[in-house]
Amino acid sequence: MIRSMSVFALVSGLGFISIATPLHAEGIQDVLSGKTLTSAKGKTVYVLGQDGVLGGKIAKHKVVGIWEIRDGQWCRTISEPKDREGAACREVAIDGENVTLTGDGQSIMYTMK
């Protein structure tokens, strides 16, 4: 399944425009591996290990789990904290250092570093 990554181009003084570039599941994996995703208010931080280990925090609670790209979606299984335990997959949109994860009727934007 193909997802898109936006690339920016400067158009003669008009500002930036977004150009969609196809990004396969392997490309999404390569972009996200080893990165940290932080929500706008910093309450959620996901640390995406290159080995598929998921760490970080949700509110003040430590996150323990695994992550992978499956069928072009970002999928995670959380074992801690217990109130967030379980598996979920999200559509991924990558725009520079902004990553938006969409699923279950909501979209959340993270900054990727």
N, CA, C and O atoms as a GROMACS GRO file, in nm:
protein
  452
    1MET      N    1   0.084  -0.116   0.000
    1MET     CA    2   0.000   0.000   0.000
    1MET      C    3   0.090   0.124   0.000
    1MET      O    4   0.192   0.127   0.069
    2ILE      N    5   0.054   0.222  -0.075
    2ILE     CA    6   0.136   0.342  -0.085
    2ILE      C    7   0.076   0.454   0.000
    2ILE      O    8  -0.044   0.478  -0.004
    3ARG      N    9   0.161   0.520   0.076
    3ARG     CA   10   0.124   0.638   0.153
    3ARG      C   11   0.197   0.754   0.091
    3ARG      O   12   0.278   0.734   0.000
    4SER      N   13   0.173   0.874   0.136
    4SER     CA   14   0.242   0.987   0.076
    4SER      C   15   0.325   1.062   0.178
    4SER      O   16   0.293   1.067   0.296
    5MET      N   17   0.431   1.119   0.127
    5MET     CA   18   0.517   1.206   0.205
    5MET      C   19   0.517   1.337   0.129
    5MET      O   20   0.536   1.338   0.008
    6SER      N   21   0.498   1.447   0.198
    6SER     CA   22   0.497   1.575   0.131
    6SER      C   23   0.638   1.630   0.121
    6SER      O   24   0.717   1.620   0.215
    7VAL      N   25   0.666   1.688   0.008
    7VAL     CA   26   0.792   1.754  -0.016
    7VAL      C   27   0.757   1.898  -0.048
    7VAL      O   28   0.659   1.923  -0.119
    8PHE      N   29   0.834   1.993   0.005
    8PHE     CA   30   0.801   2.132  -0.016
    8PHE      C   31   0.884   2.193  -0.127
    8PHE      O   32   1.001   2.160  -0.146
    9ALA      N   33   0.822   2.283  -0.200
    9ALA     CA   34   0.893   2.356  -0.305
    9ALA      C   35   0.856   2.503  -0.293
    9ALA      O   36   0.741   2.538  -0.263
   10LEU      N   37   0.953   2.588  -0.314
   10LEU     CA   38   0.929   2.732  -0.310
   10LEU      C   39   0.889   2.775  -0.450
   10LEU      O   40   0.961   2.749  -0.547
   11VAL      N   41   0.776   2.841  -0.461
   11VAL     CA   42   0.725   2.883  -0.591
   11VAL      C   43   0.735   3.034  -0.602
   11VAL      O   44   0.662   3.106  -0.534
   12SER      N   45   0.822   3.080  -0.685
   12SER     CA   46   0.851   3.221  -0.714
   12SER      C   47   0.780   3.322  -0.624
   12SER      O   48   0.691   3.395  -0.668
   13GLY      N   49   0.822   3.325  -0.499
   13GLY     CA   50   0.773   3.426  -0.407
   13GLY      C   51   0.633   3.403  -0.354
   13GLY      O   52   0.584   3.484  -0.275
   14LEU      N   53   0.567   3.297  -0.395
   14LEU     CA   54   0.429   3.272  -0.351
   14LEU      C   55   0.424   3.194  -0.221
   14LEU      O   56   0.317   3.178  -0.162
   15GLY      N   57   0.538   3.144  -0.175
   15GLY     CA   58   0.541   3.066  -0.052
   15GLY      C   59   0.564   2.920  -0.082
   15GLY      O   60   0.612   2.885  -0.189
   16PHE      N   61   0.529   2.835   0.013
   16PHE     CA   62   0.551   2.692  -0.001
   16PHE      C   63   0.423   2.622  -0.045
   16PHE      O   64   0.313   2.660  -0.005
   17ILE      N   65   0.440   2.520  -0.127
   17ILE     CA   66   0.329   2.433  -0.162
   17ILE      C   67   0.370   2.291  -0.129
   17ILE      O   68   0.489   2.261  -0.121
   18SER      N   69   0.274   2.205  -0.111
   18SER     CA   70   0.301   2.066  -0.077
   18SER      C   71   0.283   1.981  -0.202
   18SER      O   72   0.182   1.993  -0.272
   19ILE      N   73   0.379   1.893  -0.228
   19ILE     CA   74   0.374   1.804  -0.343
   19ILE      C   75   0.379   1.662  -0.289
   19ILE      O   76   0.474   1.626  -0.220
   20ALA      N   77   0.277   1.582  -0.321
   20ALA     CA   78   0.272   1.444  -0.270
   20ALA      C   79   0.371   1.357  -0.347
   20ALA      O   80   0.377   1.362  -0.470
   21THR      N   81   0.448   1.278  -0.275
   21THR     CA   82   0.542   1.184  -0.332
   21THR      C   83   0.508   1.047  -0.277
   21THR      O   84   0.496   1.031  -0.155
   22PRO      N   85   0.493   0.945  -0.365
   22PRO     CA   86   0.459   0.811  -0.314
   22PRO      C   87   0.563   0.760  -0.215
   22PRO      O   88   0.683   0.779  -0.235
   23LEU      N   89   0.517   0.696  -0.110
   23LEU     CA   90   0.606   0.640  -0.009
   23LEU      C   91   0.552   0.503   0.028
   23LEU      O   92   0.442   0.492   0.084
   24HIS      N   93   0.628   0.399  -0.002
   24HIS     CA   94   0.587   0.262   0.028
   24HIS      C   95   0.606   0.231   0.176
   24HIS      O   96   0.670   0.308   0.248
   25ALA      N   97   0.552   0.120   0.220
   25ALA     CA   98   0.560   0.080   0.361
   25ALA      C   99   0.705   0.079   0.409
   25ALA      O  100   0.734   0.123   0.521
   26GLU      N  101   0.796   0.028   0.326
   26GLU     CA  102   0.937   0.024   0.364
   26GLU      C  103   0.991   0.165   0.384
   26GLU      O  104   1.071   0.190   0.474
   27GLY      N  105   0.946   0.258   0.301
   27GLY     CA  106   0.988   0.397   0.312
   27GLY      C  107   0.938   0.460   0.441
   27GLY      O  108   1.010   0.536   0.506
   28ILE      N  109   0.815   0.430   0.479
   28ILE     CA  110   0.760   0.481   0.605
   28ILE      C  111   0.843   0.426   0.721
   28ILE      O  112   0.879   0.500   0.813
   29GLN      N  113   0.873   0.297   0.717
   29GLN     CA  114   0.954   0.233   0.821
   29GLN      C  115   1.090   0.302   0.832
   29GLN      O  116   1.137   0.332   0.942
   30ASP      N  117   1.153   0.328   0.717
   30ASP     CA  118   1.284   0.392   0.716
   30ASP      C  119   1.279   0.533   0.774
   30ASP      O  120   1.369   0.573   0.848
   31VAL      N  121   1.175   0.608   0.741
   31VAL     CA  122   1.162   0.745   0.790
   31VAL      C  123   1.140   0.748   0.941
   31VAL      O  124   1.198   0.832   1.010
   32LEU      N  125   1.057   0.659   0.993
   32LEU     CA  126   1.019   0.663   1.135
   32LEU      C  127   1.117   0.592   1.229
   32LEU      O  128   1.126   0.628   1.346
   33SER      N  129   1.189   0.492   1.180
   33SER     CA  130   1.279   0.414   1.266
   33SER      C  131   1.384   0.502   1.333
   33SER      O  132   1.452   0.582   1.269
   34GLY      N  133   1.395   0.485   1.465
   34GLY     CA  134   1.494   0.559   1.542
   34GLY      C  135   1.453   0.701   1.576
   34GLY      O  136   1.532   0.778   1.631
   35LYS      N  137   1.330   0.737   1.544
   35LYS     CA  138   1.283   0.874   1.567
   35LYS      C  139   1.197   0.882   1.694
   35LYS      O  140   1.151   0.781   1.747
   36THR      N  141   1.177   1.005   1.739
   36THR     CA  142   1.088   1.034   1.851
   36THR      C  143   0.975   1.121   1.800
   36THR      O  144   0.998   1.221   1.733
   37LEU      N  145   0.851   1.082   1.831
   37LEU     CA  146   0.732   1.158   1.794
   37LEU      C  147   0.676   1.224   1.920
   37LEU      O  148   0.650   1.156   2.019
   38THR      N  149   0.658   1.356   1.915
   38THR     CA  150   0.609   1.430   2.031
   38THR      C  151   0.484   1.506   1.992
   38THR      O  152   0.483   1.579   1.893
   39SER      N  153   0.375   1.489   2.070
   39SER     CA  154   0.250   1.561   2.043
   39SER      C  155   0.269   1.710   2.070
   39SER      O  156   0.366   1.751   2.135
   40ALA      N  157   0.177   1.791   2.020
   40ALA     CA  158   0.188   1.936   2.027
   40ALA      C  159   0.209   1.988   2.170
   40ALA      O  160   0.291   2.078   2.192
   41LYS      N  161   0.138   1.933   2.265
   41LYS     CA  162   0.152   1.978   2.404
   41LYS      C  163   0.256   1.897   2.482
   41LYS      O  164   0.278   1.922   2.600
   42GLY      N  165   0.318   1.801   2.415
   42GLY     CA  166   0.423   1.721   2.479
   42GLY      C  167   0.372   1.616   2.576
   42GLY      O  168   0.452   1.555   2.647
   43LYS      N  169   0.240   1.594   2.580
   43LYS     CA  170   0.187   1.495   2.674
   43LYS      C  171   0.210   1.351   2.628
   43LYS      O  172   0.218   1.259   2.709
   44THR      N  173   0.221   1.333   2.495
   44THR     CA  174   0.249   1.200   2.441
   44THR      C  175   0.380   1.206   2.366
   44THR      O  176   0.401   1.291   2.279
   45VAL      N  177   0.469   1.113   2.399
   45VAL     CA  178   0.598   1.100   2.332
   45VAL      C  179   0.616   0.952   2.300
   45VAL      O  180   0.614   0.868   2.389
   46TYR      N  181   0.634   0.923   2.172
   46TYR     CA  182   0.664   0.786   2.130
   46TYR      C  183   0.809   0.783   2.082
   46TYR      O  184   0.849   0.863   1.998
   47VAL      N  185   0.887   0.689   2.137
   47VAL     CA  186   1.023   0.666   2.093
   47VAL      C  187   1.019   0.537   2.010
   47VAL      O  188   0.992   0.430   2.063
   48LEU      N  189   1.047   0.550   1.880
   48LEU     CA  190   1.033   0.439   1.787
   48LEU      C  191   1.170   0.375   1.761
   48LEU      O  192   1.247   0.422   1.677
   49GLY      N  193   1.198   0.269   1.834
   49GLY     CA  194   1.326   0.201   1.819
   49GLY      C  195   1.341   0.138   1.682
   49GLY      O  196   1.242   0.094   1.622
   50GLN      N  197   1.463   0.133   1.632
   50GLN     CA  198   1.489   0.070   1.503
   50GLN      C  199   1.460  -0.079   1.507
   50GLN      O  200   1.440  -0.141   1.402
   51ASP      N  201   1.458  -0.137   1.626
   51ASP     CA  202   1.430  -0.280   1.643
   51ASP      C  203   1.282  -0.310   1.666
   51ASP      O  204   1.246  -0.424   1.695
   52GLY      N  205   1.195  -0.207   1.654
   52GLY     CA  206   1.052  -0.227   1.672
   52GLY      C  207   1.004  -0.207   1.815
   52GLY      O  208   0.885  -0.223   1.843
   53VAL      N  209   1.095  -0.173   1.905
   53VAL     CA  210   1.055  -0.147   2.044
   53VAL      C  211   0.994  -0.007   2.051
   53VAL      O  212   1.047   0.088   1.993
   54LEU      N  213   0.883   0.005   2.124
   54LEU     CA  214   0.815   0.132   2.144
   54LEU      C  215   0.833   0.175   2.288
   54LEU      O  216   0.805   0.099   2.381
   55GLY      N  217   0.880   0.296   2.307
   55GLY     CA  218   0.896   0.353   2.440
   55GLY      C  219   0.836   0.492   2.443
   55GLY      O  220   0.768   0.532   2.349
   56GLY      N  221   0.861   0.564   2.551
   56GLY     CA  222   0.812   0.700   2.561
   56GLY      C  223   0.723   0.720   2.681
   56GLY      O  224   0.740   0.657   2.785
   57LYS      N  225   0.624   0.812   2.665
   57LYS     CA  226   0.532   0.839   2.776
   57LYS      C  227   0.398   0.887   2.720
   57LYS      O  228   0.390   0.946   2.613
   58ILE      N  229   0.295   0.860   2.796
   58ILE     CA  230   0.161   0.916   2.773
   58ILE      C  231   0.123   0.980   2.904
   58ILE      O  232   0.114   0.913   3.007
   59ALA      N  233   0.100   1.111   2.900
   59ALA     CA  234   0.085   1.190   3.023
   59ALA      C  235   0.212   1.169   3.104
   59ALA      O  236   0.321   1.198   3.054
   60LYS      N  237   0.202   1.119   3.225
   60LYS     CA  238   0.322   1.096   3.305
   60LYS      C  239   0.354   0.948   3.317
   60LYS      O  240   0.436   0.908   3.400
   61HIS      N  241   0.290   0.867   3.233
   61HIS     CA  242   0.306   0.722   3.241
   61HIS      C  243   0.399   0.671   3.132
   61HIS      O  244   0.388   0.709   3.016
   62LYS      N  245   0.492   0.585   3.172
   62LYS     CA  246   0.587   0.524   3.081
   62LYS      C  247   0.516   0.434   2.980
   62LYS      O  248   0.425   0.360   3.017
   63VAL      N  249   0.556   0.442   2.854
   63VAL     CA  250   0.501   0.356   2.749
   63VAL      C  251   0.597   0.241   2.724
   63VAL      O  252   0.718   0.262   2.708
   64VAL      N  253   0.543   0.120   2.721
   64VAL     CA  254   0.619   0.000   2.686
   64VAL      C  255   0.538  -0.073   2.579
   64VAL      O  256   0.418  -0.096   2.596
   65GLY      N  257   0.604  -0.108   2.469
   65GLY     CA  258   0.534  -0.180   2.364
   65GLY      C  259   0.621  -0.207   2.244
   65GLY      O  260   0.744  -0.201   2.250
   66ILE      N  261   0.554  -0.238   2.133
   66ILE     CA  262   0.622  -0.261   2.006
   66ILE      C  263   0.550  -0.184   1.897
   66ILE      O  264   0.433  -0.147   1.913
   67TRP      N  265   0.620  -0.158   1.787
   67TRP     CA  266   0.558  -0.092   1.674
   67TRP      C  267   0.609  -0.154   1.544
   67TRP      O  268   0.716  -0.215   1.540
   68GLU      N  269   0.530  -0.135   1.437
   68GLU     CA  270   0.568  -0.184   1.304
   68GLU      C  271   0.483  -0.112   1.199
   68GLU      O  272   0.383  -0.047   1.232
   69ILE      N  273   0.523  -0.124   1.075
   69ILE     CA  274   0.442  -0.077   0.964
   69ILE      C  275   0.378  -0.201   0.904
   69ILE      O  276   0.447  -0.293   0.861
   70ARG      N  277   0.244  -0.202   0.901
   70ARG     CA  278   0.170  -0.316   0.849
   70ARG      C  279   0.066  -0.265   0.750
   70ARG      O  280  -0.017  -0.181   0.785
   71ASP      N  281   0.070  -0.316   0.628
   71ASP     CA  282  -0.022  -0.273   0.522
   71ASP      C  283  -0.020  -0.121   0.506
   71ASP      O  284  -0.124  -0.059   0.482
   72GLY      N  285   0.099  -0.060   0.520
   72GLY     CA  286   0.114   0.083   0.501
   72GLY      C  287   0.067   0.168   0.617
   72GLY      O  288   0.066   0.290   0.608
   73GLN      N  289   0.028   0.105   0.728
   73GLN     CA  290  -0.016   0.178   0.847
   73GLN      C  291   0.084   0.161   0.960
   73GLN      O  292   0.154   0.060   0.969
   74TRP      N  293   0.090   0.263   1.047
   74TRP     CA  294   0.171   0.255   1.169
   74TRP      C  295   0.089   0.179   1.272
   74TRP      O  296  -0.021   0.222   1.309
   75CYS      N  297   0.142   0.067   1.317
   75CYS     CA  298   0.071  -0.016   1.414
   75CYS      C  299   0.154  -0.026   1.542
   75CYS      O  300   0.276  -0.038   1.537
   76ARG      N  301   0.085  -0.021   1.654
   76ARG     CA  302   0.153  -0.031   1.783
   76ARG      C  303   0.072  -0.121   1.874
   76ARG      O  304  -0.051  -0.127   1.868
   77THR      N  305   0.147  -0.191   1.959
   77THR     CA  306   0.085  -0.270   2.065
   77THR      C  307   0.147  -0.221   2.195
   77THR      O  308   0.268  -0.232   2.215
   78ILE      N  309   0.063  -0.168   2.283
   78ILE     CA  310   0.110  -0.113   2.410
   78ILE      C  311   0.078  -0.213   2.521
   78ILE      O  312  -0.034  -0.263   2.530
   79SER      N  313   0.180  -0.243   2.605
   79SER     CA  314   0.157  -0.329   2.722
   79SER      C  315   0.152  -0.246   2.851
   79SER      O  316   0.094  -0.290   2.950
   80GLU      N  317   0.213  -0.127   2.849
   80GLU     CA  318   0.205  -0.032   2.961
   80GLU      C  319   0.195   0.108   2.904
   80GLU      O  320   0.259   0.135   2.802
   81PRO      N  321   0.120   0.197   2.962
   81PRO     CA  322   0.040   0.183   3.083
   81PRO      C  323  -0.085   0.097   3.057
   81PRO      O  324  -0.134   0.091   2.944
   82LYS      N  325  -0.132   0.034   3.159
   82LYS     CA  326  -0.242  -0.062   3.148
   82LYS      C  327  -0.369   0.000   3.090
   82LYS      O  328  -0.443  -0.069   3.019
   83ASP      N  329  -0.396   0.129   3.118
   83ASP     CA  330  -0.518   0.190   3.066
   83ASP      C  331  -0.509   0.220   2.916
   83ASP      O  332  -0.609   0.257   2.856
   84ARG      N  333  -0.391   0.205   2.856
   84ARG     CA  334  -0.372   0.225   2.711
   84ARG      C  335  -0.334   0.095   2.643
   84ARG      O  336  -0.300   0.094   2.524
   85GLU      N  337  -0.340  -0.016   2.717
   85GLU     CA  338  -0.300  -0.147   2.669
   85GLU      C  339  -0.381  -0.188   2.547
   85GLU      O  340  -0.502  -0.163   2.539
   86GLY      N  341  -0.313  -0.251   2.451
   86GLY     CA  342  -0.381  -0.302   2.334
   86GLY      C  343  -0.313  -0.262   2.205
   86GLY      O  344  -0.212  -0.191   2.204
   87ALA      N  345  -0.371  -0.308   2.095
   87ALA     CA  346  -0.315  -0.284   1.963
   87ALA      C  347  -0.402  -0.187   1.885
   87ALA      O  348  -0.524  -0.183   1.903
   88ALA      N  349  -0.339  -0.109   1.800
   88ALA     CA  350  -0.410  -0.016   1.711
   88ALA      C  351  -0.322   0.016   1.592
   88ALA      O  352  -0.200   0.018   1.603
   89CYS      N  353  -0.384   0.041   1.479
   89CYS     CA  354  -0.313   0.083   1.359
   89CYS      C  355  -0.367   0.218   1.315
   89CYS      O  356  -0.486   0.247   1.332
   90ARG      N  357  -0.279   0.301   1.259
   90ARG     CA  358  -0.314   0.437   1.218
   90ARG      C  359  -0.260   0.466   1.079
   90ARG      O  360  -0.152   0.421   1.043
   91GLU      N  361  -0.338   0.540   1.001
   91GLU     CA  362  -0.289   0.593   0.874
   91GLU      C  363  -0.178   0.692   0.907
   91GLU      O  364  -0.184   0.760   1.009
   92VAL      N  365  -0.077   0.700   0.821
   92VAL     CA  366   0.038   0.787   0.845
   92VAL      C  367   0.048   0.891   0.735
   92VAL      O  368   0.041   0.858   0.617
   93ALA      N  369   0.064   1.018   0.774
   93ALA     CA  370   0.095   1.124   0.679
   93ALA      C  371   0.220   1.193   0.731
   93ALA      O  372   0.225   1.236   0.846
   94ILE      N  373   0.322   1.204   0.646
   94ILE     CA  374   0.448   1.265   0.684
   94ILE      C  375   0.469   1.389   0.599
   94ILE      O  376   0.466   1.383   0.476
   95ASP      N  377   0.490   1.501   0.667
   95ASP     CA  378   0.510   1.630   0.600
   95ASP      C  379   0.630   1.697   0.665
   95ASP      O  380   0.616   1.770   0.764
   96GLY      N  381   0.748   1.672   0.610
   96GLY     CA  382   0.870   1.724   0.672
   96GLY      C  383   0.890   1.658   0.806
   96GLY      O  384   0.902   1.536   0.814
   97GLU      N  385   0.895   1.738   0.913
   97GLU     CA  386   0.912   1.681   1.047
   97GLU      C  387   0.779   1.663   1.120
   97GLU      O  388   0.776   1.628   1.238
   98ASN      N  389   0.668   1.686   1.049
   98ASN     CA  390   0.535   1.664   1.106
   98ASN      C  391   0.481   1.528   1.063
   98ASN      O  392   0.481   1.494   0.945
   99VAL      N  393   0.436   1.450   1.161
   99VAL     CA  394   0.376   1.319   1.135
   99VAL      C  395   0.236   1.321   1.191
   99VAL      O  396   0.216   1.350   1.310
  100THR      N  397   0.136   1.291   1.107
  100THR     CA  398  -0.002   1.284   1.152
  100THR      C  399  -0.046   1.138   1.150
  100THR      O  400  -0.036   1.070   1.048
  101LEU      N  401  -0.096   1.091   1.265
  101LEU     CA  402  -0.149   0.956   1.278
  101LEU      C  403  -0.300   0.968   1.288
  101LEU      O  404  -0.352   1.039   1.374
  102THR      N  405  -0.371   0.898   1.199
  102THR     CA  406  -0.516   0.908   1.191
  102THR      C  407  -0.580   0.772   1.207
  102THR      O  408  -0.542   0.675   1.141
  103GLY      N  409  -0.678   0.764   1.296
  103GLY     CA  410  -0.754   0.641   1.317
  103GLY      C  411  -0.853   0.660   1.429
  103GLY      O  412  -0.840   0.752   1.510
  104ASP      N  413  -0.952   0.574   1.434
  104ASP     CA  414  -1.057   0.581   1.536
  104ASP      C  415  -1.122   0.719   1.542
  104ASP      O  416  -1.155   0.769   1.650
  105GLY      N  417  -1.140   0.782   1.424
  105GLY     CA  418  -1.211   0.910   1.418
  105GLY      C  419  -1.131   1.031   1.463
  105GLY      O  420  -1.189   1.138   1.482
  106GLN      N  421  -1.001   1.018   1.480
  106GLN     CA  422  -0.922   1.134   1.520
  106GLN      C  423  -0.787   1.135   1.447
  106GLN      O  424  -0.735   1.031   1.407
  107SER      N  425  -0.733   1.255   1.432
  107SER     CA  426  -0.600   1.275   1.377
  107SER      C  427  -0.517   1.350   1.479
  107SER      O  428  -0.561   1.452   1.533
  108ILE      N  429  -0.397   1.300   1.505
  108ILE     CA  430  -0.307   1.367   1.600
  108ILE      C  431  -0.176   1.392   1.529
  108ILE      O  432  -0.116   1.302   1.470
  109MET      N  433  -0.130   1.519   1.537
  109MET     CA  434  -0.003   1.556   1.475
  109MET      C  435   0.110   1.552   1.578
  109MET      O  436   0.095   1.597   1.692
  110TYR      N  437   0.221   1.497   1.535
  110TYR     CA  438   0.341   1.486   1.617
  110TYR      C  439   0.457   1.553   1.544
  110TYR      O  440   0.459   1.560   1.421
  111THR      N  441   0.552   1.601   1.621
  111THR     CA  442   0.678   1.650   1.564
  111THR      C  443   0.777   1.535   1.572
  111THR      O  444   0.791   1.471   1.676
  112MET      N  445   0.846   1.511   1.461
  112MET     CA  446   0.941   1.401   1.454
  112MET      C  447   1.083   1.456   1.465
  112MET      O  448   1.122   1.549   1.394
  113LYS      N  449   1.160   1.395   1.555
  113LYS     CA  450   1.302   1.431   1.570
  113LYS      C  451   1.386   1.307   1.580
  113LYS      O  452   1.508   1.316   1.593
   0.00000   0.00000   0.00000
